[in-house]
Amino acid sequence: MKKHFLSAALALLLILLILPCAFADTIYPAPEAVQVGRPIDHLVASVASGSQVSGKLPDGLSLQVEDQGGQALVYLRGVLNSAGTYDCIITIDTTTFTCPVTVTPEPPAVTTSANLRCYPGDAVQVSITASVSDGGSLSYQWYRSTTSSERGSAVDGAMSPSLIVDTAQFGTFYYTCLVSNSSGGLSASTLSSPIAVTVEELSVSALSVESLPVRTEYSLGDTLDTAGLSVRAELANGTTRILTDGFGVYPTRLEKAGTQSIEISYQGKTCQFTVNVQAVEEVVEGIGVLSLPRKTDYVVGDSLDVRGLSIRVYTNNGHRDVSDGLEYSPAVFETPGTQTVTISYGGKVCTFTVQVKQAAVPETLSVAKLPDKIQYTVGETLDVTGLVLRQVSSDNASLDVYSGFTCSPTVLETAGHQEITVS
């Protein structure tokens, strides 16, 4: 009896599991977008066998029903050769619904021109070739970047298959083109691989003066004026470049009378031109302290220490910095307090201040450490080895004294404890 009951229960369970699957109508979501020209094979619905299936479909698509024994699977199949969004109207028995189908354009196939190396100012062009087979319309946008891993910034107005690139700046730049195929209100894009354009700086093989500066006559101490100077640079590729700046000139201050040579330097090459420098008697118009001496704190009786002091001398020819040939007052500090030091040069003066303190006076003297030997016999001579004195001054500063003192007596002639006076 128990065995029959178990079998009946299993049979009922199987019927309950199978019946909903056999007779429930199911409509499935719309298919994912498919590229134009690719086959569509989409399960639209699962219905009972014998259901009436019909539809209004775009050319190229059809409904196909596969009977699964009590259940029918309805498929939407075919190929659409034009991009766009299509509404497929499907009726199953008395139920009508829409199954939208999106067909995207074909992504363009893109090939690029080769990487390039060039020199500043060269006319260089990069290009791509793009094609599609679905009859769509192609559009282009170029981008420029300093790295091959990033798209970079869009190049204004660069919307054709080729681009004349900017070669004014040295370095390597990467150009990519985004090609878009538009059709049926939709678009698909392909980003080209980067094209590297390296702008190399040309080495200079020779340098010469193209045109002299406007001014070639100077007075002693004047600063060189390069206005109007241009330089011809012969480049390694046989071309020339006229430079009006970016080169070095030496000297820039004319401190030697007579004909003076000026050297021009650029990329390791040099050339020269000359100027005439007239000697003019120098007139000192003023002086000022440029850097203070290292020592500005003194005690009464100290002498002035001018190490590190320099002044700037202003003349009718410009200025120069001087640290020798200066006169100072006072040379020795006799009184405490803030004191002004006067510097004289070429009939002009300037000043700086120092701080002068009263010299400390020794006030007390004591024994900081006894001599190593303090046991004697009558007649021995005093040994002060190891004796240290401590002197305290009026400014409360202490100083340990190891030598330079005198002791009395120096010969020990009396037995017993004996007092030694140290001065």
C-alpha positions in Angstrom: 0.0 0.0 0.0 2.8 2.4 0.8 4.6 1.7 -2.5 1.4 2.5 -4.6 0.9 5.8 -2.7 4.5 6.9 -3.4 4.1 6.2 -7.2 0.9 8.1 -7.4 2.5 11.1 -5.7 5.4 11.1 -8.2 3.1 10.9 -11.2 1.1 13.9 -9.9 4.3 15.9 -9.4 5.5 15.2 -13.0 2.1 16.4 -14.4 2.3 19.6 -12.3 5.8 20.3 -13.6 5.1 19.6 -17.3 1.7 21.2 -17.8 2.7 24.9 -17.3 5.6 24.6 -19.7 3.5 22.9 -22.4 0.6 25.4 -22.6 1.8 28.9 -21.2 2.4 31.6 -23.9 5.6 33.5 -23.5 6.7 36.6 -25.4 10.5 37.3 -25.2 12.2 40.7 -25.2 13.4 42.3 -28.4 16.8 41.2 -29.8 20.0 43.0 -29.3 21.2 45.4 -32.0 22.8 43.6 -34.9 25.2 44.9 -37.5 23.8 45.4 -41.1 24.2 42.3 -43.2 24.5 40.0 -40.3 21.9 37.2 -39.8 19.1 37.7 -37.3 17.9 34.6 -35.4 15.7 35.6 -32.5 13.2 33.6 -30.5 10.1 35.8 -30.4 7.6 33.6 -28.5 6.8 30.2 -27.1 3.1 29.2 -27.6 0.9 26.2 -27.8 1.1 24.1 -30.9 -1.4 25.0 -33.6 -1.4 28.7 -32.7 -2.0 31.1 -35.6 1.2 33.1 -36.3 1.4 36.1 -38.7 3.3 39.4 -39.0 4.1 42.6 -40.9 7.8 42.4 -41.4 10.4 44.4 -43.3 11.8 42.8 -46.5 14.4 40.3 -45.6 12.8 39.0 -42.4 10.3 36.2 -41.8 8.6 34.3 -39.0 9.4 30.6 -38.6 7.6 28.2 -36.3 9.1 25.1 -34.9 6.8 22.5 -33.3 8.2 20.9 -30.2 5.3 18.5 -29.5 2.6 20.5 -27.7 4.6 23.6 -27.8 5.6 25.9 -30.7 8.7 28.1 -30.8 8.3 31.3 -33.0 11.6 32.7 -34.5 12.3 35.9 -36.3 14.9 35.2 -38.9 16.6 36.7 -41.9 19.1 39.5 -43.0 18.6 43.3 -43.2 20.9 45.1 -45.5 20.1 48.7 -44.5 20.8 50.2 -41.1 17.9 51.6 -39.1 15.3 50.7 -36.5 12.5 48.4 -37.7 9.1 47.6 -36.0 8.1 44.0 -36.6 4.3 43.7 -36.0 3.6 40.1 -34.9 0.2 38.5 -34.2 -0.2 35.2 -32.4 -3.9 34.1 -32.4 -5.6 37.2 -31.1 -2.5 38.8 -29.5 -0.6 41.5 -31.5 2.7 43.0 -30.3 5.7 44.9 -31.6 9.2 43.5 -31.7 11.7 46.3 -32.5 14.8 45.4 -34.4 17.8 47.7 -34.5 20.3 47.3 -37.3 23.5 49.3 -36.9 25.8 50.5 -39.7 29.0 48.7 -40.5 32.1 50.0 -38.6 34.5 51.4 -41.1 37.6 49.4 -42.0 40.6 51.8 -41.5 44.2 51.7 -42.6 46.8 54.4 -41.7 49.8 55.9 -43.4 53.3 55.1 -42.0 55.0 56.9 -39.1 57.1 59.9 -40.1 60.3 61.7 -39.1 60.8 65.3 -40.2 62.5 68.6 -39.4 61.0 71.9 -38.2 59.0 73.7 -40.8 58.7 70.6 -43.1 55.4 70.1 -44.9 54.2 66.7 -43.6 50.9 65.0 -44.2 49.3 62.0 -42.5 46.3 60.1 -43.9 44.0 57.2 -43.5 41.9 55.1 -45.9 38.4 54.0 -44.7 35.7 52.0 -46.4 32.3 50.4 -45.7 30.2 48.1 -47.8 26.7 49.1 -46.6 26.6 52.4 -48.6 26.7 54.6 -45.4 28.2 58.1 -45.3 31.7 58.5 -43.8 32.9 61.4 -41.7 36.3 62.1 -40.1 37.8 63.9 -37.1 41.6 64.0 -36.3 43.1 64.1 -32.8 46.6 65.0 -31.6 48.3 63.6 -28.5 51.8 63.5 -26.8 51.3 59.8 -25.9 50.3 56.8 -28.0 47.9 55.5 -25.4 45.5 58.6 -25.4 43.3 60.1 -28.1 44.3 63.6 -27.1 42.7 66.8 -28.3 40.6 67.3 -31.4 42.4 69.2 -34.2 40.2 72.1 -35.2 38.8 71.8 -38.8 40.6 68.5 -39.4 37.6 66.5 -40.9 39.0 64.9 -44.0 40.9 61.7 -44.7 44.3 63.5 -44.7 45.9 66.1 -42.4 48.8 68.5 -42.8 50.5 68.4 -39.4 52.1 71.2 -37.4 55.9 70.7 -37.4 56.9 73.9 -35.5 57.6 72.1 -32.2 60.3 69.5 -31.5 59.2 66.1 -30.2 57.0 63.2 -31.1 53.3 63.6 -31.5 50.6 61.0 -32.3 47.7 61.5 -34.7 44.6 59.4 -34.7 41.4 59.7 -36.9 37.9 58.8 -35.7 36.0 57.6 -38.7 32.2 57.4 -38.4 29.7 55.6 -40.7 26.2 57.1 -40.7 23.2 55.3 -42.1 19.5 55.0 -41.2 19.8 57.6 -38.4 22.5 55.5 -36.7 26.3 55.6 -36.7 29.2 53.3 -36.0 32.8 54.5 -35.5 36.4 53.2 -35.7 39.4 54.9 -34.2 42.5 54.5 -36.3 45.8 53.3 -34.8 48.1 56.2 -33.9 50.5 57.7 -36.5 53.7 58.9 -34.9 55.2 62.1 -36.3 58.7 63.0 -34.8 60.0 66.5 -35.4 63.8 66.4 -35.0 66.0 69.4 -34.3 68.5 69.9 -37.1 72.2 70.1 -36.1 74.1 73.2 -37.1 77.2 72.7 -39.3 78.2 76.4 -39.5 77.3 79.8 -38.2 77.9 83.2 -39.7 76.7 86.8 -39.2 73.9 87.6 -41.6 73.4 91.3 -40.6 75.3 93.4 -38.0 73.4 95.0 -35.1 72.3 98.6 -35.7 74.7 99.9 -33.0 78.4 99.1 -33.2 79.9 102.2 -31.5 80.0 102.2 -27.7 81.6 103.9 -24.7 83.5 102.0 -22.1 81.1 100.3 -19.7 78.1 100.3 -22.0 75.9 97.2 -22.4 75.8 95.5 -25.8 72.7 96.1 -27.9 71.8 93.3 -30.3 68.9 95.0 -32.0 69.2 94.3 -35.8 71.6 91.4 -35.4 70.7 88.2 -37.4 72.7 85.0 -37.8 72.8 82.5 -40.6 72.8 78.9 -39.5 73.8 76.3 -42.0 71.9 73.1 -41.2 73.0 69.5 -41.6 70.4 68.8 -44.4 71.9 71.6 -46.5 69.3 74.2 -45.8 69.8 77.5 -43.9 67.9 79.2 -41.2 68.1 83.0 -40.3 68.1 83.5 -36.6 67.1 86.8 -34.9 67.1 85.4 -31.3 67.8 82.2 -29.3 71.6 82.5 -29.7 74.1 83.6 -27.0 76.4 86.7 -27.2 79.6 87.4 -25.1 80.6 89.7 -23.6 77.4 91.7 -22.9 79.2 94.5 -21.0 82.0 96.3 -22.8 84.8 96.9 -20.3 87.8 97.1 -22.7 88.5 100.1 -24.8 89.3 99.7 -28.5 88.1 97.2 -31.1 86.4 94.4 -29.2 85.3 91.0 -30.6 81.8 89.8 -29.8 81.2 86.0 -29.9 77.9 84.5 -31.0 77.1 80.9 -30.0 74.4 78.5 -31.1 74.2 74.8 -30.8 77.9 74.4 -30.2 78.9 76.6 -33.2 80.3 80.1 -33.0 81.0 83.2 -35.1 82.2 86.8 -34.3 81.7 90.4 -35.1 83.5 93.5 -33.8 82.4 96.7 -32.1 84.4 99.9 -31.3 84.6 100.9 -27.6 85.7 104.5 -26.7 87.4 105.1 -23.4 85.5 107.5 -21.2 86.8 108.8 -17.9 84.8 107.1 -15.2 82.9 109.3 -12.8 81.6 107.7 -9.6 78.1 108.9 -9.0 77.3 106.9 -5.9 78.0 103.8 -3.9 76.0 101.4 -1.8 76.5 98.3 0.4 76.0 95.1 -1.6 76.9 92.6 1.1 77.7 93.2 4.8 80.9 91.8 6.4 80.6 88.4 8.1 81.4 90.0 11.5 79.1 92.7 12.8 79.4 92.1 16.6 82.5 93.5 18.5 83.8 94.3 21.9 85.5 97.6 22.9 89.1 97.6 21.6 88.4 95.3 18.6 89.5 96.3 15.1 87.1 96.3 12.2 87.0 93.1 10.2 85.8 93.7 6.6 86.0 90.2 5.2 82.8 89.5 3.1 82.1 93.2 2.6 81.4 94.5 -1.0 79.9 97.6 -2.4 78.2 98.5 -5.7 79.7 101.5 -7.4 77.4 103.5 -9.7 79.3 105.4 -12.5 78.5 107.2 -15.7 79.3 103.9 -17.5 76.9 101.8 -15.4 77.8 100.0 -12.3 80.3 97.4 -10.9 80.9 95.6 -7.6 84.0 96.4 -5.5 85.5 94.8 -2.4 89.0 96.2 -2.5 90.5 99.7 -2.3 87.9 100.9 0.2 88.5 103.2 3.1 86.7 102.7 6.5 86.1 104.8 9.6 86.4 103.9 12.5 89.1 101.2 12.1 89.0 100.5 15.9 86.0 100.5 18.2 86.6 102.6 21.4 83.1 102.9 22.9 80.2 100.4 23.4 76.8 100.6 21.7 75.6 100.8 18.1 78.2 102.3 15.9 78.1 103.5 12.3 81.0 102.5 10.0 81.6 104.8 7.0 82.9 103.5 3.7 84.6 105.9 1.2 85.3 105.2 -2.4 85.8 107.6 -5.3 84.7 110.6 -3.2 81.4 108.9 -2.3 80.4 107.4 1.0 77.9 104.8 2.3 77.5 103.3 5.8 76.5 100.2 7.8 76.2 99.6 11.6 77.8 97.2 14.0 77.1 96.4 17.7 80.0 97.0 20.2 79.9 95.6 23.7 82.0 96.5 26.8 84.8 93.9 27.2 84.2 91.5 30.1 86.5 91.9 33.2 87.7 88.8 35.1 86.2 89.0 38.7 86.8 85.6 40.4 89.4 82.8 40.2 88.9 79.4 41.8 90.4 75.9 41.6 88.4 73.7 39.3 90.7 70.7 39.7 93.5 70.0 42.0 97.0 68.9 40.7 97.5 65.2 40.3 100.2 65.3 43.1 99.3 66.7 46.6 101.6 64.6 48.9 105.2 65.8 49.2 108.3 65.5 51.5 110.2 68.5 52.8 112.4 70.0 50.1 110.5 68.8 47.0 109.5 71.2 44.2 105.8 71.8 43.5 104.3 69.8 40.5 101.2 71.6 39.0 100.4 68.9 36.5 96.6 68.4 36.2 95.8 71.8 37.9 92.8 73.6 36.3 91.6 77.1 37.4 88.2 78.6 36.7 87.9 82.3 35.9 84.5 84.0 36.0 84.1 87.4 34.3 81.8 90.3 34.8 79.4 89.1 32.1 79.1 85.8 34.1 81.0 83.9 31.5 83.4 81.2 32.8 86.7 80.1 31.4 88.8 77.1 32.4 92.6 77.9 32.6 95.1 75.2 32.1 98.3 77.2 31.9 99.8 80.7 32.2 99.5 80.9 36.0 102.1 81.2 38.7 102.3 79.4 42.1 103.9 80.4 45.4 105.8 78.8 47.0 107.4 76.5 44.4 109.7 74.6 46.9 108.0 73.0 49.9 110.4 73.5 52.9 107.9 73.1 55.9 106.3 69.9 57.1 102.5 69.8 57.6 99.6 71.3 55.6 100.8 74.1 53.4 98.8 76.7 51.4 99.7 77.4 47.7 98.8 80.8 46.2 97.9 80.7 42.5 97.9 83.9 40.4 
